[in-house]
Amino acid sequence: MSEHDDHEPHHSSSPTDHVIQELQLYGWRPFEDEPDPRPLPEGRIVAGAITDIFDALAFALQDSRLEPDLDDLLWSTVNVFHRATDRIERDLDSNEQAQKRAQREQDGSEVKSVELEQLVAQGITLIERRDAFEFMRDQAADQYERQVRKPWRPRSGSMVNHRNLTATMIDSRTFIRNRELAKNRVLVPAGTRIAFTGGANYQNHRLIWEVLDRIHEKHPDMVLLHGGSDTGADLIADKWASNRKVPVVSFKPDFVKFSKKAAPFKRNDTILEEMPAGVVHFPGGGIQDNLADKARKLGIPVWKQGGA
């Protein structure tokens, strides 16, 4: 063609490049018009990849000047998956509202019916993606505990797992109803609820583990409720629950809504609203005694423990 350049118009890009650009700008993308048909990654492959990530970071930083930063770096790695789960959960909230709007707009036409069907399909895909990222977060949290020797907990918000809580969705109304049920069940998982309280300076970890082991033996479906302190008895009980794979719900005082003095006592009321089967009371102060006294008035058994 070099002999006929005078007759060939100048091209800023080839026709093929133009087609590719058009596809990039306007082509089909998963999660927009319809769910992505590709399968989810296999669990064993994901678990192996996450293990490799943590092993590589630990190998690179241990016995070096950066080792003091390893804990925070590994915590942040788990938090990446935790934040992804929260982001998808927000998308799921938007999808739910869109389904409700589509329900109200149903007029019997095929167009409206197809729109609702697409929203339901997108919602199901979002649930599958959320559950997959929760699995990744849980795998990463296990690796964090293996490397750092303490359980991973988010610095704000809750760490919940929806796996095995969502049923098969049949239509849009079933989708929303089951999701609302799953939300409520996640707040406090099903099982025998046992409240735990103890002082922030209490350190008798052997006694705490012995007492909780006895209760767990009696109630295999035990769910542990505690005050969410980062030190002392609550922290020991939290580590016990992580080791025994017992669901735990942390009720931290709401210092934004209540004053510094009132928040711990309001937190006690919130714990007792869940009507635990019993309260394990280890030595502490007025806050711990307040929870025990209120529980007795409600007819809830209080198992007072001693020892320093």
Disulfide bonds with the S-S distance in Angstrom:
none
